[in-house]
């Protein structure tokens, strides 16, 4: 009887505390893992978002950069985390790419994560070192054909959006460029500025200030229409590469099994932040358009992205061991 009573008491306590924990969430700091080195596009989106989430939720949201393997190292950590809402991932398009790129991922993107909220969608820019002596996409193509295999483009890793944009460029222009993978966009940008790397395809947020300061020359953007923050920079489509388009989304994922009430609370908080005038202006000014979706819509969006990026991954083949 004592055992039965103990079980009943435990069950009753569980029934009482389970919904309360969701209602009172969060009761301690939240860790937001960025699966890339500091200084990249993910940082530019995540840090202002984390500051505003801290205010909205009443708990500190701590940024934790865990770069490597095209974002897969940080993603795996979140996939294996306890689904209690205290370990989240600032994901981007690199994860859907990884599904096709890596034959043996340590996680299943559609089964091991809970889509929480979309935050923004960013364009990328083709930037070069000013001393390279090119002023247009046509100039760059001509130089690349004159010096096959001599020009290098950096990326945040094999199969990243930065890498695939470069491979698409190579395919459409029939040029030979050397791909050099880094641990994040920040180090690539630094090397382009220093002249150690000739060009880069990178999201606008982390490179914008360097373009404005004249440290990097922007030749084109990767959207089908010009971007408001760089109105004088043509699109690659305008520059002769008809149909060229490459964008990157940013959003929050949690581990699989994240309770629906916590997902709903986080989604609502992010949506409220994204819709505010100051955050919207901040993102737009960085070259990233604010965007919102319900968790279900975000899940469908990711599934579509897996299919579309899979076609481009065929250009580069699987990731090296």
N, C-alpha and C positions, 0 to 999 in steps of 0.2 A: 504493500500500500504506500509505503514511504517513497519507493522508486517511482510509482505511478504518479504520486502527488508532485514529486520533483519534476517529472517530465511535463506535467500539466502546467506547473508554475513557469518552467522555462519557455514552454510554447506560448503562454500568455504574455510573458515579458517580450518575447520575440515579436509577437503580433502588435504590441504596443510601441516598441522602440523602432521597428522598421519604418513605418510611415513618418515618425517623428524625426528620424535622422535625415530623411529626404526634405522634410519641411524646414529643418534648421540648418541644412547644408548651406555654406561650409562653416565648419567650426574650427578649422585650422588652415594654415597657408596651403595654397594650391601650387603644384609645380607644373609649369608649362614648358615642355621639352621642345627645343628647336633642333631638328636633326641635321643642322649645318653649322659651319664655323661662324663666329660672330662677324657682323659687318655686311652680310648679304641681304638679299631682298626679303627673306623671311624675318630677319631682325627688324627691318624697317617697318614691317606690318605688325609684328608680334609685340614689340615694346610699347608703342602707344596703346595698343589694344589691352595689354596686360595692366597698364596703369589705370585705365578706365574700368576694367573688370574688377580690379582691387576695390575701387570706390563703390561700384555697383553691388558687389557681393559682401563687402565689409570684411574681407580677408585679403592678405597680401598674395598676389600672384607672382611667383618667383620664376624668372627666366633661367633655363638651364640649356646651354648649347652643347649638343652631343653630335658633332659632325662625323662624317665618314660613310663610305659605301653608298653614295647617292641618297643619303637620308635613311638608309635601312637600319643603321645601328641604333639611332635614336628611336625609330619606329618600333623596332623589336622590343626595346625596353618598355615602351608604353603597352605593347601587345601583351606583355607578360605581367603587367602591373595589376594590382588589386582594383577591380572595377568599383571604386568608391567615389570617384570624381576628384581625387586629389593628385592624380597624375594624368596630364592631358598632353596632346601632341599638336603642335602647329604644323600641319601637313601642307604639302603643295603637290603640283602635278607630277613631281618626281616619283611618287608612290605608284600611281597607275602605270607609269612607264616601266617601273621595276617589275611589274607583273609579267610583262613580255620579255624583259631584258635578262632577268635572272631565273634560270630553270629551277633552282632550289632556294627559294626565299625562306627565311626562318619564320615566316608568318603568312597568313592568307589575308589579303587586304579586305576582302568582302566578308570574311567570317570572324577575324580576330580583332576587329575594331567596331566601335559604335560611332557613326557619323553624328556630329553634334551641331555644327554651324558653319556655313560658308561665310567668309569675311570679305574677300575682295578678289578681283581678277586684274592681273597686270599685263601690260604689253612689255615687249623686250625691245632693246635697241642694239643696232650693230655699231659698236664703237671701235675706234682705232687710235693708236698713238699719233699725235699731231705731226711728229717727225717722219712718219711713214711716207708723207708726200702724196697722199691721195685725198681728193676732195669730193668724191662721189662713189657710188657703188660700181659704176662703169670703170672708174679709175682702179678700184680695188681688183675687179675681175681681170683687168688688163695686166696689172702687176702680178697677180697670182699665176696667170698663164705664162708670163714672161719668166717667172721664177718658180716653176712647179716644185712643190714640196718644201719650199723655203719659208713660207709664212706660217705662223702658228696661231691657233686660237685656243684660249683656255676655257675650262668649264669647271663646274663644281663637282664633276665626277662623270665617269662613263655612263651614258644613258640619261644624264640629267637633261632638262629642257634646254639648257645652254648648249650641251653637246649635240642634241638632236637638231636644234636650229642650225648649227654649223654644218652638220651632215646634210641637211636638206639644202642648204646653200650650195655646198659642194656638188650635190647631185644635179641641181637645177642649172648651175653655171659651168659644170664640167671642169672644175678646177681641182688642184691637189693642195690641200691645206693639212698641216700637222695638228692633230688634236692632242692637247696636254691637259690631263685631269688634275684638279686641285681638290682641297678639302672643303672649299666653299667659294662663293663669289667674291668675297672681300679680298682674299689674296690674289685672285686673278686680276681684279681691277688695279690693285697696287702694282702688279708686274707690267700691266699695259702702260700705266703712267710712267713707270721707270724705264720702259723700252725693252724689257726682257721678253715681253709677249706682244705680238703685233696687233691682234684684234680679239674681240669678244662679243658674243651675243649674250646679253644679260638683261634681267628685269630692270625697268627704269628706276625704281626707288633707290637702290644703292649706288647708282652711277650718276644720277642727275646733277648733284652738286659739283662733281668733277667735270661734267660737260659744261655747266654754266661757268665754271672757273677757267675753262679752256685747257684743262689738263688732258681731256679725252675729246676727240672729235666724233660727233654722232653723224653717221652716214645715212641711216634709215631706221624706221621702226617696223615691227613685225606684225602690226595690225593691218586690216584692210583700209582703214581710214587713219588720217593723221591724229596724233594724240595732242590734246589741248595744252599740255605742259611743254610740248616741243613743237609748236605750230609750224616752224620753218623746216622741220626735218621731214623729208618725204617718206612714204612707205616703200617697202621692197617691191610691192606690186607696182607702184608708180615708177619705180626705178628699173622696170623691165622684167622682174621675176613675177610674172602673172600668177595670182592665186597664192602667193607665199603668205602664210599666216601661222603664227606661233604665239600662244598666250599661256599664262600661268595663273592658276587659282591658288588661293590660300584659305585654309579652313581648319577647324578644330575637330580632332578625333579623340575618342576615349577608348579604353579597352572594351572588348566584347562583354556584354552583360551589364553595362552601365545602367543603373535603374532609370526607368522612363521619367520619373519626376525630376531627377537630377539633370537629365538630358534636356527636358523641357525648360527648366530654370536657366540653364546655361545658354540654351538657344535664344530664349527671350532676352537675356541680358546682352548677348552679343548683337542681336537684331536691334535693340534699343540704341546701343552704342554706334553701330554702323549707320543708323538713320540720323544721328545728330549732325548738325551743320558743321561743327568744328572738326569732327572725325572725318566726315565726308570731304571737307576742304583739304584736310591734311593728306588723305589718301590720294585725292585727285592731283594735288600739288606734287606728289611723289611719283605720279604716273601709274597709280593703282586705283581702279574704279571700285567703290564699295558695292557689295552684293550680298543679298540674304536669300536663304532657302530654309524650308522646314527640314528636320532631320531626314524624313522620308525622301524629300526632293533632292537633298544633298547626296543620299545614298544612290539614287538613280543617276545623278550627275556623275558620280565617281565611276559607276558601272559603264556609262557611255564613254567616259574618258579612257578607260582601260582599252576599249575597242579601238577608238580613234588613234591613240598613241601606238597601239600595237602595229598599225600599218607602217608608221614611220620607223619603228624599231627594226623592221625588216631591212632597212638601209644599212644599219650598223652591225647587226648580228648580236648574239648573246654577249653578256659581259665576260671579260677575261677572268680566269680563275685566280 
